[in-house]
């Protein structure tokens, strides 16, 4: 009987060891470096933070993070974390591309993740989203909600990525109202454009003066100025990246949700369990990487007919029946 119990005990111990062997020995050493605009921008950076927090709460592994205040700190931060033996470093934003192309080969034993750009190194996982697909859907909602034919778009830094949001949005608007006008402004041409809500709010008010009834803000923390300006004027706004519906209930029509949180969580988990792979990962509607937000904060603004039409278009985009133009595919033509 004693021998039988011993065998059962050792078998249980062996099974426990085998079950845990896939995971990295000891805590994962991870770091998260945000883009300009701050950790708690209620948008892009905060989504990344939430993903890291999801990982920390599930696995108990702490991580270090850093909020740069200027571009010169990008390389300093990555180099500091990598030289200290960090297992995986996640950088949030396309602005890190050049720095990471330089540093990834210098630290081949460090795993890197870049959001919104591609770095072709074996130790780098590049995660990009099909923002144009999600933007098409919120464009449809903007057109359906507007009584007239004018809506707006306020971007952050004037770069191809934000033009990608704009083009998808414009195509969604015109899918519903072919003759509609989409006003467009960018907050700036440098990374500081992500953290200038005052300027973004001014641009939004200018668009409303020209007839815009709904304005889509794709501008990081600057977008908060757009949402506030629309709420103050009794107009509608559309949030971006994180679900921002709760910020101004009754004014935020919807949000184009970009699941940066899940991307960061999945990358950290893969590094933890040994399944991390370099290469490019593309996340669109089909992969549940982007979507439109519908919840208790905006359901009174979305009619059943609006919801049905946008869900129908979503299914057609996933099936390939509707093809939304990716700005990157046409920018060089």
C-alpha positions as a Markdown table, in Angstrom:
| # | Residue | x | y | z |
|---|---|---|---|---|
| 1 | Unk | 0.0 | 0.0 | 0.0 |
| 2 | Unk | 2.8 | 2.4 | 0.9 |
| 3 | Unk | 4.6 | 1.6 | -2.4 |
| 4 | Unk | 1.4 | 2.2 | -4.3 |
| 5 | Unk | 1.0 | 5.6 | -2.6 |
| 6 | Unk | 4.6 | 6.5 | -3.3 |
| 7 | Unk | 4.1 | 5.7 | -7.0 |
| 8 | Unk | 0.9 | 7.8 | -7.1 |
| 9 | Unk | 2.8 | 10.7 | -5.4 |
| 10 | Unk | 5.8 | 10.6 | -7.8 |
| 11 | Unk | 3.5 | 10.3 | -10.8 |
| 12 | Unk | 1.7 | 13.4 | -9.6 |
| 13 | Unk | 4.9 | 15.3 | -9.1 |
| 14 | Unk | 6.1 | 14.2 | -12.6 |
| 15 | Unk | 2.9 | 15.4 | -14.2 |
| 16 | Unk | 3.2 | 18.7 | -12.5 |
| 17 | Unk | 6.8 | 19.1 | -13.7 |
| 18 | Unk | 5.8 | 18.2 | -17.2 |
| 19 | Unk | 2.9 | 20.6 | -17.2 |
| 20 | Unk | 5.1 | 23.4 | -16.1 |
| 21 | Unk | 8.1 | 22.6 | -18.3 |
| 22 | Unk | 6.7 | 24.5 | -21.2 |
| 23 | Unk | 7.0 | 27.7 | -19.3 |
| 24 | Unk | 10.1 | 29.7 | -18.7 |
| 25 | Unk | 12.0 | 28.9 | -15.5 |
| 26 | Unk | 11.6 | 31.7 | -13.1 |
| 27 | Unk | 9.8 | 35.0 | -13.8 |
| 28 | Unk | 9.9 | 36.5 | -17.3 |
| 29 | Unk | 12.0 | 39.7 | -17.5 |
| 30 | Unk | 9.8 | 41.9 | -19.6 |
| 31 | Unk | 9.8 | 45.6 | -20.5 |
| 32 | Unk | 7.3 | 47.9 | -22.2 |
| 33 | Unk | 8.3 | 51.1 | -23.9 |
| 34 | Unk | 5.4 | 53.5 | -24.8 |
| 35 | Unk | 5.1 | 55.9 | -27.7 |
| 36 | Unk | 4.8 | 59.6 | -27.2 |
| 37 | Unk | 1.6 | 60.7 | -25.5 |
| 38 | Unk | 2.0 | 58.9 | -22.2 |
| 39 | Unk | 1.0 | 55.6 | -20.6 |
| 40 | Unk | -2.5 | 56.8 | -19.7 |
| 41 | Unk | -3.5 | 58.4 | -23.0 |
| 42 | Unk | -6.9 | 56.5 | -22.8 |
| 43 | Unk | -6.0 | 55.2 | -26.3 |
| 44 | Unk | -3.0 | 53.5 | -28.0 |
| 45 | Unk | -0.5 | 53.4 | -25.1 |
| 46 | Unk | -3.0 | 52.6 | -22.5 |
| 47 | Unk | -4.2 | 49.6 | -24.5 |
| 48 | Unk | -0.6 | 48.3 | -24.5 |
| 49 | Unk | -0.4 | 48.9 | -20.7 |
| 50 | Unk | -3.7 | 47.0 | -20.2 |
| 51 | Unk | -2.3 | 44.0 | -22.1 |
| 52 | Unk | 0.8 | 44.0 | -19.9 |
| 53 | Unk | -1.3 | 44.2 | -16.8 |
| 54 | Unk | -3.4 | 41.3 | -18.0 |
| 55 | Unk | -0.3 | 39.2 | -18.3 |
| 56 | Unk | 1.1 | 40.3 | -14.9 |
| 57 | Unk | -2.2 | 39.5 | -13.1 |
| 58 | Unk | -2.4 | 36.0 | -14.8 |
| 59 | Unk | 1.2 | 34.9 | -14.4 |
| 60 | Unk | 2.5 | 37.0 | -11.5 |
| 61 | Unk | 5.5 | 38.2 | -13.5 |
| 62 | Unk | 6.3 | 41.9 | -13.1 |
| 63 | Unk | 7.5 | 44.0 | -15.9 |
| 64 | Unk | 9.2 | 47.4 | -16.2 |
| 65 | Unk | 8.0 | 50.2 | -18.4 |
| 66 | Unk | 9.1 | 53.6 | -19.7 |
| 67 | Unk | 7.4 | 56.7 | -21.0 |
| 68 | Unk | 9.7 | 58.7 | -23.3 |
| 69 | Unk | 9.3 | 62.4 | -23.5 |
| 70 | Unk | 11.3 | 62.9 | -26.7 |
| 71 | Unk | 12.6 | 60.8 | -29.6 |
| 72 | Unk | 16.2 | 60.8 | -28.3 |
| 73 | Unk | 15.2 | 58.5 | -25.5 |
| 74 | Unk | 14.0 | 55.7 | -27.8 |
| 75 | Unk | 17.4 | 54.1 | -28.3 |
| 76 | Unk | 18.6 | 54.8 | -24.8 |
| 77 | Unk | 15.6 | 53.0 | -23.3 |
| 78 | Unk | 15.8 | 49.9 | -25.5 |
| 79 | Unk | 19.6 | 49.6 | -25.0 |
| 80 | Unk | 19.3 | 50.0 | -21.3 |
| 81 | Unk | 16.7 | 47.3 | -20.9 |
| 82 | Unk | 18.4 | 44.9 | -23.4 |
| 83 | Unk | 21.8 | 45.3 | -21.7 |
| 84 | Unk | 20.3 | 44.4 | -18.4 |
| 85 | Unk | 19.2 | 40.9 | -19.6 |
| 86 | Unk | 15.6 | 41.6 | -20.3 |
| 87 | Unk | 14.0 | 38.6 | -22.0 |
| 88 | Unk | 11.4 | 40.5 | -24.1 |
| 89 | Unk | 11.0 | 44.2 | -24.9 |
| 90 | Unk | 7.8 | 45.5 | -26.4 |
| 91 | Unk | 8.0 | 48.9 | -28.2 |
| 92 | Unk | 4.7 | 50.6 | -28.9 |
| 93 | Unk | 4.6 | 52.5 | -32.2 |
| 94 | Unk | 6.1 | 52.8 | -35.7 |
| 95 | Unk | 8.6 | 55.4 | -34.5 |
| 96 | Unk | 10.8 | 52.7 | -33.1 |
| 97 | Unk | 11.4 | 51.0 | -36.4 |
| 98 | Unk | 14.7 | 52.6 | -37.3 |
| 99 | Unk | 16.1 | 52.2 | -33.7 |
| 100 | Unk | 15.0 | 48.6 | -33.5 |
| 101 | Unk | 16.5 | 47.7 | -36.9 |
| 102 | Unk | 19.8 | 48.9 | -35.5 |
| 103 | Unk | 19.6 | 47.3 | -32.0 |
| 104 | Unk | 17.9 | 44.0 | -32.6 |
| 105 | Unk | 21.0 | 42.5 | -34.3 |
| 106 | Unk | 23.2 | 43.8 | -31.4 |
| 107 | Unk | 21.1 | 41.8 | -28.9 |
| 108 | Unk | 20.2 | 38.5 | -30.6 |
| 109 | Unk | 19.3 | 36.8 | -27.4 |
| 110 | Unk | 16.6 | 39.4 | -26.6 |
| 111 | Unk | 13.1 | 39.0 | -28.0 |
| 112 | Unk | 11.6 | 42.2 | -29.3 |
| 113 | Unk | 8.0 | 43.1 | -30.3 |
| 114 | Unk | 7.1 | 46.2 | -32.3 |
| 115 | Unk | 3.5 | 47.4 | -32.7 |
| 116 | Unk | 2.5 | 49.1 | -35.9 |
| 117 | Unk | 5.6 | 48.5 | -38.0 |
| 118 | Unk | 7.8 | 45.8 | -39.4 |
| 119 | Unk | 11.4 | 45.0 | -38.5 |
| 120 | Unk | 12.8 | 42.0 | -40.4 |
| 121 | Unk | 15.0 | 40.4 | -37.8 |
| 122 | Unk | 14.7 | 36.8 | -36.5 |
| 123 | Unk | 14.3 | 38.0 | -32.9 |
| 124 | Unk | 11.6 | 40.6 | -33.7 |
| 125 | Unk | 7.9 | 40.0 | -33.9 |
| 126 | Unk | 6.2 | 42.7 | -35.9 |
| 127 | Unk | 2.5 | 43.2 | -35.2 |
| 128 | Unk | 0.4 | 45.3 | -37.6 |
| 129 | Unk | -3.4 | 45.9 | -37.7 |
| 130 | Unk | -5.8 | 46.3 | -40.6 |
| 131 | Unk | -7.0 | 49.7 | -39.2 |
| 132 | Unk | -8.6 | 50.5 | -42.6 |
| 133 | Unk | -11.2 | 47.7 | -42.0 |
| 134 | Unk | -12.3 | 48.9 | -38.6 |
| 135 | Unk | -12.2 | 52.5 | -39.8 |
| 136 | Unk | -14.6 | 51.6 | -42.7 |
| 137 | Unk | -17.2 | 50.3 | -40.2 |
| 138 | Unk | -17.1 | 53.5 | -38.0 |
| 139 | Unk | -17.2 | 55.5 | -41.2 |
| 140 | Unk | -20.5 | 53.8 | -42.1 |
| 141 | Unk | -21.8 | 54.6 | -38.6 |
| 142 | Unk | -20.8 | 58.3 | -39.0 |
| 143 | Unk | -22.6 | 58.6 | -42.3 |
| 144 | Unk | -25.7 | 56.9 | -41.0 |
| 145 | Unk | -25.8 | 59.1 | -37.9 |
| 146 | Unk | -25.1 | 62.4 | -39.6 |
| 147 | Unk | -28.3 | 64.2 | -40.8 |
| 148 | Unk | -26.4 | 66.1 | -43.5 |
| 149 | Unk | -23.6 | 65.1 | -45.7 |
| 150 | Unk | -20.5 | 66.3 | -43.8 |
| 151 | Unk | -18.4 | 64.5 | -41.3 |
| 152 | Unk | -14.8 | 64.9 | -40.1 |
| 153 | Unk | -11.5 | 63.3 | -39.3 |
| 154 | Unk | -8.7 | 64.6 | -37.0 |
| 155 | Unk | -5.5 | 62.6 | -37.2 |
| 156 | Unk | -2.4 | 62.8 | -35.0 |
| 157 | Unk | 1.0 | 62.8 | -36.7 |
| 158 | Unk | 0.7 | 63.1 | -40.4 |
| 159 | Unk | 2.1 | 59.7 | -41.4 |
| 160 | Unk | 1.0 | 57.0 | -43.8 |
| 161 | Unk | -0.4 | 54.9 | -40.9 |
| 162 | Unk | -2.9 | 57.7 | -40.0 |
| 163 | Unk | -3.7 | 58.2 | -43.7 |
| 164 | Unk | -4.6 | 54.5 | -43.6 |
| 165 | Unk | -7.2 | 55.2 | -40.9 |
| 166 | Unk | -8.6 | 58.2 | -42.8 |
| 167 | Unk | -8.9 | 56.4 | -46.2 |
| 168 | Unk | -10.8 | 53.4 | -44.6 |
| 169 | Unk | -13.1 | 55.8 | -42.8 |
| 170 | Unk | -13.8 | 57.9 | -45.9 |
| 171 | Unk | -14.6 | 54.7 | -47.9 |
| 172 | Unk | -17.0 | 53.6 | -45.2 |
| 173 | Unk | -18.7 | 57.0 | -45.1 |
| 174 | Unk | -19.1 | 57.0 | -48.9 |
| 175 | Unk | -20.3 | 53.4 | -48.9 |
| 176 | Unk | -23.4 | 54.8 | -47.1 |
| 177 | Unk | -23.5 | 58.3 | -48.7 |
| 178 | Unk | -21.6 | 58.4 | -52.0 |
| 179 | Unk | -21.8 | 62.2 | -52.1 |
| 180 | Unk | -20.7 | 62.9 | -48.6 |
| 181 | Unk | -17.8 | 65.2 | -47.7 |
| 182 | Unk | -15.1 | 64.1 | -45.2 |
| 183 | Unk | -13.1 | 67.0 | -43.8 |
| 184 | Unk | -9.6 | 66.0 | -42.7 |
| 185 | Unk | -6.9 | 67.7 | -40.6 |
| 186 | Unk | -3.8 | 66.4 | -38.9 |
| 187 | Unk | -2.6 | 67.6 | -35.5 |
| 188 | Unk | 1.0 | 67.9 | -36.5 |
| 189 | Unk | 4.0 | 66.4 | -38.3 |
| 190 | Unk | 6.2 | 65.4 | -35.3 |
| 191 | Unk | 5.6 | 62.9 | -32.5 |
| 192 | Unk | 4.4 | 65.7 | -30.3 |
| 193 | Unk | 1.2 | 65.6 | -32.4 |
| 194 | Unk | 0.1 | 62.6 | -30.3 |
| 195 | Unk | 0.0 | 64.7 | -27.1 |
| 196 | Unk | -1.7 | 68.0 | -28.2 |
| 197 | Unk | -5.4 | 67.8 | -27.2 |
| 198 | Unk | -5.7 | 71.6 | -27.3 |
| 199 | Unk | -4.7 | 71.8 | -31.0 |
| 200 | Unk | -6.8 | 68.7 | -31.9 |
| 201 | Unk | -9.8 | 70.3 | -30.2 |
| 202 | Unk | -9.3 | 73.5 | -32.2 |
| 203 | Unk | -9.2 | 71.5 | -35.4 |
| 204 | Unk | -12.4 | 69.7 | -34.4 |
| 205 | Unk | -14.2 | 73.0 | -33.7 |
| 206 | Unk | -13.1 | 74.3 | -37.1 |
| 207 | Unk | -14.6 | 71.2 | -38.8 |
| 208 | Unk | -17.8 | 71.6 | -36.9 |
| 209 | Unk | -18.0 | 75.2 | -38.0 |
| 210 | Unk | -17.8 | 73.8 | -41.6 |
| 211 | Unk | -20.7 | 71.4 | -41.0 |
| 212 | Unk | -19.2 | 68.3 | -39.6 |
| 213 | Unk | -21.7 | 66.4 | -37.4 |
| 214 | Unk | -19.5 | 63.4 | -36.5 |
| 215 | Unk | -15.7 | 63.5 | -36.1 |
| 216 | Unk | -13.4 | 60.5 | -36.0 |
| 217 | Unk | -10.3 | 61.1 | -33.9 |
| 218 | Unk | -7.2 | 59.0 | -34.7 |
| 219 | Unk | -4.7 | 61.0 | -32.7 |
| 220 | Unk | -3.6 | 59.2 | -29.5 |
| 221 | Unk | -4.0 | 61.4 | -26.4 |
| 222 | Unk | -4.6 | 64.4 | -28.7 |
| 223 | Unk | -7.9 | 62.7 | -29.6 |
| 224 | Unk | -9.2 | 63.5 | -26.2 |
| 225 | Unk | -9.4 | 67.1 | -27.2 |
| 226 | Unk | -11.6 | 66.1 | -30.2 |
| 227 | Unk | -14.0 | 64.1 | -28.0 |
| 228 | Unk | -14.3 | 66.9 | -25.5 |
| 229 | Unk | -14.9 | 69.5 | -28.2 |
| 230 | Unk | -17.7 | 67.4 | -29.8 |
| 231 | Unk | -19.3 | 66.8 | -26.4 |
| 232 | Unk | -19.2 | 70.5 | -25.6 |
| 233 | Unk | -20.8 | 71.3 | -29.0 |
| 234 | Unk | -23.5 | 68.6 | -28.8 |
| 235 | Unk | -22.0 | 66.7 | -31.8 |
| 236 | Unk | -20.8 | 63.2 | -32.1 |
| 237 | Unk | -17.2 | 61.9 | -32.0 |
| 238 | Unk | -15.6 | 58.5 | -32.7 |
| 239 | Unk | -12.9 | 57.2 | -30.4 |
| 240 | Unk | -9.9 | 55.1 | -31.4 |
| 241 | Unk | -7.7 | 52.2 | -30.4 |
| 242 | Unk | -9.2 | 51.7 | -26.9 |
| 243 | Unk | -12.9 | 51.7 | -26.3 |
| 244 | Unk | -13.5 | 55.3 | -25.5 |
| 245 | Unk | -17.3 | 55.2 | -25.4 |
| 246 | Unk | -17.3 | 55.8 | -21.7 |
| 247 | Unk | -15.5 | 59.1 | -21.8 |
| 248 | Unk | -18.5 | 61.1 | -23.0 |
| 249 | Unk | -21.6 | 58.9 | -22.9 |
| 250 | Unk | -24.2 | 60.2 | -25.4 |
| 251 | Unk | -21.6 | 62.0 | -27.5 |
| 252 | Unk | -19.1 | 59.3 | -28.4 |
| 253 | Unk | -20.9 | 57.4 | -31.2 |
| 254 | Unk | -18.5 | 54.4 | -31.2 |
| 255 | Unk | -14.8 | 53.6 | -31.1 |
| 256 | Unk | -12.6 | 51.9 | -33.6 |
| 257 | Unk | -11.1 | 49.3 | -31.2 |
| 258 | Unk | -7.6 | 48.1 | -32.0 |
| 259 | Unk | -6.7 | 45.2 | -29.8 |
| 260 | Unk | -3.2 | 46.3 | -28.9 |
| 261 | Unk | -3.9 | 44.9 | -25.4 |
| 262 | Unk | -4.4 | 41.4 | -26.7 |
| 263 | Unk | -1.4 | 41.7 | -29.0 |
| 264 | Unk | 0.9 | 42.6 | -26.1 |
| 265 | Unk | -0.6 | 40.0 | -23.8 |
| 266 | Unk | -0.2 | 37.2 | -26.4 |
| 267 | Unk | 3.4 | 38.3 | -27.1 |
| 268 | Unk | 4.4 | 38.2 | -23.4 |
| 269 | Unk | 2.6 | 34.9 | -22.9 |
| 270 | Unk | 4.5 | 33.4 | -25.9 |
| 271 | Unk | 7.8 | 34.5 | -24.5 |
| 272 | Unk | 6.8 | 33.0 | -21.2 |
| 273 | Unk | 5.8 | 29.6 | -22.6 |
| 274 | Unk | 8.6 | 29.3 | -25.2 |
| 275 | Unk | 6.4 | 29.7 | -28.3 |
| 276 | Unk | 7.6 | 33.2 | -29.3 |
| 277 | Unk | 8.4 | 33.5 | -33.0 |
| 278 | Unk | 9.7 | 36.4 | -35.0 |
| 279 | Unk | 8.0 | 37.5 | -38.2 |
| 280 | Unk | 5.0 | 39.6 | -39.2 |
| 281 | Unk | 1.5 | 39.2 | -37.6 |
| 282 | Unk | -1.4 | 40.9 | -39.3 |
| 283 | Unk | -4.6 | 41.4 | -37.4 |
| 284 | Unk | -7.9 | 42.6 | -39.0 |
| 285 | Unk | -11.6 | 42.0 | -38.6 |
| 286 | Unk | -11.2 | 38.3 | -39.3 |
| 287 | Unk | -8.6 | 37.9 | -36.6 |
| 288 | Unk | -10.6 | 40.0 | -34.2 |
| 289 | Unk | -7.7 | 42.5 | -34.2 |
| 290 | Unk | -10.0 | 45.5 | -35.0 |
| 291 | Unk | -13.7 | 46.1 | -34.5 |
| 292 | Unk | -16.3 | 48.8 | -33.7 |
| 293 | Unk | -17.4 | 49.2 | -30.1 |
| 294 | Unk | -21.0 | 48.7 | -29.0 |
| 295 | Unk | -21.8 | 48.8 | -25.3 |
| 296 | Unk | -24.0 | 50.4 | -22.6 |
| 297 | Unk | -22.5 | 53.8 | -23.2 |
| 298 | Unk | -23.5 | 54.1 | -26.9 |
| 299 | Unk | -26.3 | 51.6 | -27.5 |
| 300 | Unk | -28.9 | 54.5 | -27.3 |
| 301 | Unk | -27.1 | 56.1 | -30.2 |
| 302 | Unk | -27.0 | 53.1 | -32.5 |
| 303 | Unk | -30.3 | 52.0 | -34.0 |
| 304 | Unk | -31.1 | 48.4 | -34.8 |
| 305 | Unk | -30.9 | 49.3 | -38.5 |
| 306 | Unk | -27.5 | 50.9 | -38.1 |
| 307 | Unk | -26.2 | 47.9 | -36.2 |
| 308 | Unk | -27.6 | 45.5 | -38.8 |
| 309 | Unk | -26.0 | 47.4 | -41.7 |
| 310 | Unk | -22.6 | 47.6 | -40.1 |
| 311 | Unk | -22.6 | 44.0 | -39.1 |
| 312 | Unk | -23.6 | 43.0 | -42.6 |
| 313 | Unk | -20.7 | 45.0 | -44.0 |
| 314 | Unk | -18.3 | 43.5 | -41.4 |
| 315 | Unk | -19.2 | 40.0 | -42.6 |
| 316 | Unk | -18.7 | 41.0 | -46.2 |
| 317 | Unk | -15.2 | 42.5 | -45.4 |
| 318 | Unk | -14.3 | 39.2 | -43.7 |
| 319 | Unk | -15.5 | 37.2 | -46.6 |
| 320 | Unk | -13.7 | 39.4 | -49.1 |
| 321 | Unk | -16.9 | 40.6 | -50.8 |
| 322 | Unk | -16.1 | 44.2 | -49.7 |
| 323 | Unk | -12.5 | 45.2 | -50.2 |
| 324 | Unk | -11.3 | 48.2 | -48.2 |
| 325 | Unk | -8.3 | 50.0 | -49.6 |
| 326 | Unk | -5.1 | 49.9 | -47.6 |
| 327 | Unk | -3.4 | 53.2 | -48.0 |
| 328 | Unk | 0.0 | 51.5 | -47.9 |
| 329 | Unk | -0.9 | 49.7 | -51.1 |
| 330 | Unk | -1.5 | 52.9 | -53.1 |
| 331 | Unk | 0.9 | 55.4 | -51.5 |
| 332 | Unk | 3.7 | 54.6 | -53.9 |
| 333 | Unk | 1.6 | 54.5 | -57.0 |
